[in-house]
Amino acid sequence: MDSGIELTFWITAGAILLLLVCSAFFSGSETALTAASRGKLRALADKGSRGAQRALTITEDNERLIGSVLLGNNLVNILATSLTTSLFTALFGDSGVALATLVMTLLVLIFAEVLPKTYAITNAEAAASSVAAPIAICIRVFSPVVSAVRLLVRAVLRVFGVRIDPDSHILAVREEIAGALHLGHSEGIVEKEDRDRILGALDLSDRTVEEIMLHRSRIETINADDSPQDILTHCLKSNHTRIPVFQDEPENIIGILHAKDLLRSIYSLRQVDTPRSEALKDFKLSDVMMQPYFVPETTTLDEQMRQFLRLKTHFALVVDEYGSLQGLITLEDILEEIVGEITDEHDPAAPEEIVRKGSDGQYIVDGAMTIRDLNRAMEWTLPDEEANTIAGLVIHEAQMIPTVGQVFAFHGFRFEVTARKDNRITRLKIRPLPPPLL
């Protein structure tokens, strides 16, 4: 091999090596920028990382980013393969083509694909911050070609009826968080309680007050026409601080009575030597009760919580589109959707377990229990689109009001009605059904 041929050999080999390095750079950059968490990059950018800020900027348009990286990667791979084929053909003749294919496949696979991508996945945020600046230059350089390719691709997809929304995201942020929480819980990294709290907070904007309100049939009220003595006795025996006041009929709410306001008023009316019955004669309920606060049943929990905080109150009556009373909701009810059941020393005693397992292996459930609470407690997936409570789900599926002893099977579960009061199902037995045989 003379000196001219030897020089050409080493120049070509050096060019192939350089192109393999470029290929590794493009492959690793693609993996790093797509695998990096935008949340972590934002945290790094807030701490002053210019690389993280550049990575955030270039990943805003994933289509342009991927197009530029793939264009660069394919250019260097094809050029490296062509040079290798030319070099091996000159050295080994016609057999050099097959040998070049084998050698380049191994080199590209190991050093330009697996190795850089493994590193990029392991250190996604750090790698993305490091490569952001050169990749940004590549995007600007390849921008005309990438734009033309983008138009061509969309035209071809449109022929097959596929339309791309440039503003759409492949995966919504909420779904990404929820998926990460479920995955973390399944792997034992995230506790069930922590997962439920975060998911509960995320769900507030998708759920309405109708789903968690206390139904009007269970609301404790005071008759405005009762005597002051009866009203005082009612408030002293009640577990609640705020009690709706009705007139003529239970659904005609005219005010809200706060126990503290009632006691302050009675205390101010009573003199040292005045009998209680005499002092109560001057008591007027209208002087102490507050104006009721009504909200539509379609209000989202997120919006209702904001309204509670803005108005500095946490008690509202829920009405339907016709203005009829449907139930009541408190700020505590919304917070319970995030942190779970909140009780104090005045709350009525509740069973330690909201779902009890019977001796026959079936689960005994209160009919008024919400489907969401049951799913969270048992890790089930019963649908809650058509009904809010377990009893409502059974009635919806059965298309009738079942009698005690009736059994139904749907959504992979067996439901047995064990108690009923009037037209309400008050208790059921539920057990999962075995999966069907394939």
C-alpha positions as CSV (number, residue, x, y, z in Angstrom):
1,M,0.0,0.0,0.0
2,D,1.7,3.2,-1.1
3,S,1.6,6.4,0.9
4,G,-1.3,8.0,-1.1
5,I,-3.6,5.0,-0.8
6,E,-2.6,4.7,2.9
7,L,-3.5,8.4,3.5
8,T,-6.8,7.9,1.8
9,F,-7.5,4.8,3.9
10,W,-6.9,6.6,7.2
11,I,-8.9,9.7,6.1
12,T,-11.8,7.5,5.2
13,A,-11.6,5.5,8.4
14,G,-11.4,8.7,10.5
15,A,-14.5,10.1,8.6
16,I,-16.4,6.9,9.4
17,L,-15.4,7.1,13.0
18,L,-16.5,10.8,13.2
19,L,-19.8,9.9,11.5
20,L,-20.4,7.1,14.1
21,V,-19.8,9.6,16.9
22,C,-22.3,12.0,15.3
23,S,-24.8,9.1,14.9
24,A,-24.4,8.3,18.6
25,F,-24.9,12.0,19.4
26,F,-28.2,12.2,17.5
27,S,-29.5,8.9,18.9
28,G,-28.7,9.8,22.4
29,S,-30.1,13.3,22.0
30,E,-33.4,12.0,20.6
31,T,-33.8,9.6,23.6
32,A,-32.7,12.2,26.2
33,L,-35.0,15.0,24.9
34,T,-38.1,12.7,24.6
35,A,-37.5,10.8,27.8
36,A,-36.7,13.8,30.0
37,S,-39.4,15.0,32.4
38,R,-40.6,18.5,31.6
39,G,-41.4,19.0,35.2
40,K,-37.8,18.1,36.2
41,L,-36.4,20.3,33.4
42,R,-38.6,23.2,34.6
43,A,-37.2,22.7,38.2
44,L,-33.7,22.8,36.8
45,A,-34.4,25.9,34.7
46,D,-35.9,27.7,37.7
47,K,-32.6,27.0,39.5
48,G,-30.7,28.8,36.7
49,S,-29.8,26.0,34.3
50,R,-29.7,27.5,30.8
51,G,-29.4,24.0,29.2
52,A,-32.6,22.9,30.9
53,Q,-34.3,26.1,29.6
54,R,-33.1,25.4,26.1
55,A,-34.4,21.8,26.4
56,L,-37.8,23.0,27.4
57,T,-37.9,25.4,24.5
58,I,-37.0,22.9,21.8
59,T,-39.3,20.2,23.2
60,E,-42.3,22.4,22.8
61,D,-42.5,21.4,19.2
62,N,-41.8,17.6,19.3
63,E,-42.6,17.1,15.6
64,R,-39.9,19.6,14.5
65,L,-37.5,18.3,17.0
66,I,-37.9,14.6,16.0
67,G,-37.8,15.5,12.3
68,S,-34.5,17.4,12.7
69,V,-32.8,14.7,14.8
70,L,-33.9,11.9,12.5
71,L,-32.8,13.8,9.5
72,G,-29.3,14.3,11.0
73,N,-29.1,10.7,12.2
74,N,-30.1,9.3,8.9
75,L,-27.7,11.5,7.0
76,V,-24.6,10.5,9.0
77,N,-25.7,6.8,9.1
78,I,-26.1,6.6,5.3
79,L,-22.9,8.5,4.7
80,A,-21.0,6.3,7.1
81,T,-22.3,3.2,5.5
82,S,-21.5,4.4,2.0
83,L,-17.9,5.3,3.0
84,T,-17.5,1.9,4.7
85,T,-18.8,0.1,1.6
86,S,-16.5,2.0,-0.7
87,L,-13.5,1.4,1.6
88,F,-14.2,-2.4,2.0
89,T,-14.8,-2.8,-1.7
90,A,-11.5,-1.3,-2.5
91,L,-9.8,-3.6,0.0
92,F,-11.7,-6.9,-0.5
93,G,-13.4,-6.6,-3.8
94,D,-17.0,-7.6,-4.3
95,S,-17.1,-9.4,-1.0
96,G,-16.5,-6.1,0.7
97,V,-20.2,-5.1,0.3
98,A,-21.4,-7.9,2.6
99,L,-18.5,-7.4,5.0
100,A,-19.2,-3.6,5.2
101,T,-22.9,-4.3,5.9
102,L,-22.1,-6.7,8.7
103,V,-19.4,-4.4,10.3
104,M,-21.6,-1.3,10.1
105,T,-24.6,-3.1,11.5
106,L,-22.6,-4.1,14.5
107,L,-20.9,-0.7,15.0
108,V,-24.1,1.3,14.6
109,L,-26.2,-1.0,16.8
110,I,-23.6,-1.1,19.7
111,F,-21.9,2.3,19.6
112,A,-24.5,4.5,17.8
113,E,-27.8,3.2,19.2
114,V,-27.7,1.0,22.3
115,L,-24.8,2.6,24.2
116,P,-25.9,6.3,23.8
117,K,-29.6,5.6,24.3
118,T,-28.9,3.6,27.4
119,Y,-26.9,6.5,28.9
120,A,-29.6,9.0,27.8
121,I,-32.4,7.0,29.5
122,T,-30.3,6.7,32.7
123,N,-29.5,10.4,32.8
124,A,-32.3,11.9,30.8
125,E,-32.5,15.4,32.3
126,A,-28.7,16.0,32.5
127,A,-28.2,14.6,29.0
128,A,-31.1,16.8,27.6
129,S,-29.6,19.9,29.1
130,S,-26.2,19.1,27.7
131,V,-27.3,18.5,24.1
132,A,-30.0,21.2,23.9
133,A,-27.7,23.9,22.5
134,P,-26.2,21.9,19.5
135,I,-29.6,20.3,18.8
136,A,-31.1,23.8,18.7
137,I,-28.6,24.7,16.0
138,C,-29.4,21.6,14.0
139,I,-33.1,22.4,14.2
140,R,-32.4,25.8,12.7
141,V,-30.2,24.4,10.0
142,F,-32.5,21.6,9.0
143,S,-35.7,23.7,9.4
144,P,-36.5,24.2,5.7
145,V,-36.0,20.4,4.9
146,V,-38.0,19.4,8.0
147,S,-40.9,21.8,7.1
148,A,-41.1,20.3,3.6
149,V,-41.0,16.8,5.0
150,R,-43.7,17.7,7.5
151,L,-46.0,19.0,4.8
152,L,-45.4,15.9,2.7
153,V,-46.2,13.6,5.6
154,R,-49.4,15.4,6.5
155,A,-50.5,15.3,2.9
156,V,-50.0,11.5,2.8
157,L,-51.7,11.0,6.1
158,R,-54.6,13.1,4.9
159,V,-55.1,10.7,2.0
160,F,-55.7,7.9,4.5
161,G,-58.1,10.1,6.6
162,V,-55.6,10.9,9.4
163,R,-55.5,14.5,10.6
164,I,-52.9,15.9,13.0
165,D,-53.6,18.7,15.5
166,P,-50.4,20.6,15.9
167,D,-51.5,21.9,19.3
168,S,-52.4,18.5,20.7
169,H,-50.3,16.6,23.2
170,I,-49.5,13.0,22.9
171,L,-50.3,12.5,26.6
172,A,-52.1,14.9,28.8
173,V,-50.3,16.1,31.9
174,R,-53.0,14.8,34.2
175,E,-53.0,11.4,32.5
176,E,-49.2,11.3,32.7
177,I,-49.3,12.0,36.5
178,A,-52.1,9.5,37.1
179,G,-50.3,6.8,35.1
180,A,-47.1,7.5,37.0
181,L,-48.9,7.2,40.3
182,H,-50.6,3.9,39.4
183,L,-47.3,2.5,38.1
184,G,-45.5,3.7,41.3
185,H,-48.2,2.0,43.5
186,S,-48.0,-1.2,41.6
187,E,-44.2,-1.3,42.0
188,G,-44.5,-0.5,45.8
189,I,-42.9,2.9,45.5
190,V,-46.1,5.0,46.1
191,E,-48.4,4.3,49.1
192,K,-52.1,3.7,48.3
193,E,-53.1,6.7,50.6
194,D,-50.7,9.0,48.8
195,R,-51.8,7.9,45.4
196,D,-55.5,8.4,46.4
197,R,-54.9,11.9,47.8
198,I,-53.1,13.1,44.7
199,L,-55.6,11.5,42.3
200,G,-58.5,13.0,44.4
201,A,-57.1,16.5,44.0
202,L,-56.6,15.9,40.2
203,D,-60.2,14.7,39.9
204,L,-61.8,17.8,41.4
205,S,-62.2,19.6,38.1
206,D,-63.9,16.5,36.5
207,R,-66.5,15.9,39.3
208,T,-69.6,17.9,40.2
209,V,-71.2,18.7,43.6
210,E,-74.1,16.4,42.7
211,E,-71.8,13.4,43.0
212,I,-70.8,14.0,46.6
213,M,-73.6,16.1,48.1
214,L,-75.7,15.0,51.0
215,H,-79.0,14.1,49.5
216,R,-82.0,16.2,50.6
217,S,-83.6,13.1,52.3
218,R,-80.8,13.0,54.8
219,I,-80.6,16.8,55.5
220,E,-81.3,17.8,59.1
221,T,-83.5,20.9,59.2
222,I,-85.3,23.2,61.6
223,N,-88.9,24.4,61.2
224,A,-89.0,28.2,61.3
225,D,-92.4,28.0,63.0
226,D,-91.1,26.0,66.0
227,S,-91.0,27.6,69.4
228,P,-87.6,29.1,70.5
229,Q,-87.4,26.4,73.2
230,D,-87.8,23.6,70.6
231,I,-85.2,25.3,68.3
232,L,-82.7,25.6,71.2
233,T,-83.3,21.9,72.2
234,H,-82.9,20.8,68.6
235,C,-79.6,22.7,68.2
236,L,-78.2,21.3,71.5
237,K,-79.0,17.7,70.5
238,S,-77.7,18.1,66.9
239,N,-74.2,17.0,65.9
240,H,-74.1,19.8,63.4
241,T,-73.1,23.5,63.8
242,R,-75.1,24.8,60.9
243,I,-78.6,23.7,60.3
244,P,-80.9,24.8,57.4
245,V,-84.2,26.5,58.4
246,F,-87.3,25.8,56.4
247,Q,-90.8,27.3,56.3
248,D,-94.1,25.6,55.3
249,E,-92.3,22.7,53.6
250,P,-88.9,21.0,54.1
251,E,-87.6,22.0,50.7
252,N,-88.3,25.7,51.2
253,I,-85.1,26.7,52.9
254,I,-85.2,30.3,54.1
255,G,-82.0,30.5,56.1
256,I,-79.1,28.8,57.8
257,L,-78.9,28.8,61.7
258,H,-75.5,28.7,63.2
259,A,-75.4,27.2,66.7
260,K,-73.0,29.9,68.0
261,D,-75.2,32.7,66.7
262,L,-78.2,31.1,68.4
263,L,-76.4,30.7,71.8
264,R,-75.0,34.3,71.7
265,S,-78.5,35.7,71.0
266,I,-80.1,33.7,73.8
267,Y,-77.3,34.6,76.2
268,S,-77.7,38.3,75.4
269,L,-81.5,38.1,76.0
270,R,-81.3,36.4,79.4
271,Q,-80.7,38.5,82.5
272,V,-79.4,37.1,85.7
273,D,-82.7,36.7,87.5
274,T,-84.9,36.1,84.4
275,P,-86.3,32.6,83.9
276,R,-85.2,31.0,80.6
277,S,-88.8,30.7,79.4
278,E,-89.3,34.5,79.8
279,A,-86.0,35.3,78.1
280,L,-86.9,33.2,75.0
281,K,-90.1,35.1,74.4
282,D,-88.1,38.0,72.8
283,F,-86.1,35.6,70.6
284,K,-86.5,36.0,66.9
285,L,-85.1,33.4,64.6
286,S,-84.9,35.8,61.7
287,D,-82.4,38.0,63.6
288,V,-79.8,35.3,63.9
289,M,-80.1,33.0,60.9
290,M,-77.9,33.7,57.8
291,Q,-79.0,33.9,54.2
292,P,-78.8,30.5,52.4
293,Y,-76.2,30.1,49.7
294,F,-77.4,28.1,46.7
295,V,-75.2,26.5,44.0
296,P,-76.1,24.5,40.9
297,E,-75.7,20.8,41.0
298,T,-73.5,20.9,37.9
299,T,-70.8,23.0,39.6
300,T,-67.4,21.3,39.6
301,L,-65.8,20.5,42.9
302,D,-62.7,22.6,41.9
303,E,-64.8,25.6,41.2
304,Q,-67.0,25.2,44.3
305,M,-63.9,25.0,46.5
306,R,-62.7,28.2,45.0
307,Q,-66.1,29.8,45.7
308,F,-66.0,28.6,49.3
309,L,-62.6,30.2,49.8
310,R,-63.5,33.4,48.1
311,L,-66.8,33.9,50.0
312,K,-65.2,32.7,53.3
313,T,-67.9,30.1,53.9
314,H,-68.1,26.4,53.7
315,F,-71.8,25.4,53.5
316,A,-74.0,25.5,50.4
317,L,-77.4,24.1,49.4
318,V,-77.5,22.4,46.0
319,V,-80.3,23.0,43.6
320,D,-81.2,21.6,40.2
321,E,-82.0,23.5,37.0
322,Y,-85.5,24.2,38.2
323,G,-84.4,25.6,41.5
324,S,-85.5,22.6,43.5
325,L,-83.4,21.5,46.5
326,Q,-81.3,18.5,45.8
327,G,-78.9,18.4,48.8
328,L,-76.1,20.2,50.6
329,I,-72.4,20.3,50.3
330,T,-69.7,21.6,52.6
331,L,-66.0,22.4,52.2
332,E,-65.3,19.4,54.4
333,D,-67.0,17.2,51.8
334,I,-64.7,18.4,49.1
335,L,-61.6,18.0,51.3
336,E,-62.7,14.5,52.1
337,E,-62.4,13.6,48.4
338,I,-58.7,14.4,48.7
339,V,-57.7,13.3,52.2
340,G,-60.4,10.7,53.1
341,E,-63.0,10.7,55.8
342,I,-62.7,13.6,58.3
343,T,-64.4,13.0,61.7
344,D,-64.4,14.8,65.0
345,E,-65.7,14.1,68.5
346,H,-69.2,15.2,67.6
347,D,-69.6,13.1,64.5
348,P,-71.8,10.0,64.9
349,A,-69.9,6.8,65.5
350,A,-69.0,5.1,62.2
351,P,-67.8,1.6,61.6
352,E,-64.0,1.3,61.3
353,E,-64.3,-0.4,58.0
354,I,-66.6,1.0,55.3
355,V,-66.7,-2.3,53.6
356,R,-67.1,-5.5,55.7
357,K,-66.2,-9.0,54.6
358,G,-68.9,-11.5,55.5
359,S,-68.3,-15.1,56.6
360,D,-69.3,-16.3,53.1
361,G,-66.5,-14.2,51.5
362,Q,-68.8,-11.6,50.1
363,Y,-68.4,-7.9,50.9
364,I,-71.3,-6.1,52.8
365,V,-71.7,-2.6,51.5
366,D,-74.1,0.3,52.4
367,G,-76.3,1.1,49.4
368,A,-75.6,4.8,49.8
369,M,-71.9,4.3,49.5
370,T,-70.5,6.1,46.4
371,I,-69.0,4.0,43.7
372,R,-65.8,6.1,43.8
373,D,-65.3,5.4,47.5
374,L,-65.8,1.6,47.0
375,N,-63.4,1.6,44.1
376,R,-60.8,3.4,46.2
377,A,-61.3,1.2,49.2
378,M,-61.2,-2.1,47.2
379,E,-59.2,-1.1,44.2
380,W,-62.1,-2.0,41.9
381,T,-63.1,-0.4,38.6
382,L,-66.8,-0.2,38.8
383,P,-68.1,2.5,36.4
384,D,-69.5,5.7,37.9
385,E,-70.7,7.5,34.7
386,E,-74.4,6.5,35.1
387,A,-74.8,6.5,38.9
388,N,-73.0,7.9,42.0
389,T,-73.9,5.2,44.5
390,I,-73.8,1.4,44.6
391,A,-77.5,1.3,44.9
392,G,-77.9,3.6,42.0
393,L,-75.7,1.5,39.8
394,V,-77.7,-1.7,40.6
395,I,-81.0,0.1,39.9
396,H,-79.5,1.5,36.6
397,E,-78.3,-1.9,35.4
398,A,-81.5,-3.7,36.6
399,Q,-83.8,-1.1,35.1
400,M,-86.0,-1.6,38.1
401,I,-86.1,-1.3,41.9
402,P,-85.0,-4.7,43.1
403,T,-86.5,-6.6,46.0
404,V,-84.6,-8.2,48.9
405,G,-82.9,-11.4,47.8
406,Q,-82.6,-10.5,44.1
407,V,-79.2,-11.2,42.6
408,F,-77.6,-9.5,39.6
409,A,-74.3,-9.9,37.8
410,F,-72.7,-7.2,35.7
411,H,-69.3,-5.5,35.2
412,G,-67.6,-8.6,36.6
413,F,-69.3,-8.6,40.0
414,R,-72.2,-10.3,41.7
415,F,-74.7,-8.1,43.5
416,E,-77.2,-9.3,46.0
417,V,-79.8,-7.0,47.6
418,T,-80.0,-7.8,51.3
419,A,-81.9,-4.8,52.7
420,R,-84.3,-2.3,51.3
421,K,-86.3,0.6,52.9
422,D,-89.2,2.0,50.9
423,N,-87.7,2.5,47.4
424,R,-84.1,2.7,48.5
425,I,-81.6,-0.2,48.5
426,T,-79.9,0.1,51.9
427,R,-77.5,-2.8,51.9
428,L,-75.9,-5.2,49.4
429,K,-73.5,-8.1,49.2
430,I,-70.9,-7.9,46.5
431,R,-68.2,-10.2,45.3
432,P,-66.0,-10.3,42.2
433,L,-66.8,-13.0,39.7
434,P,-64.1,-15.3,38.4
435,P,-62.8,-14.3,34.9
436,P,-64.4,-16.1,32.1
437,L,-62.6,-19.1,30.6
438,L,-61.0,-18.5,27.2
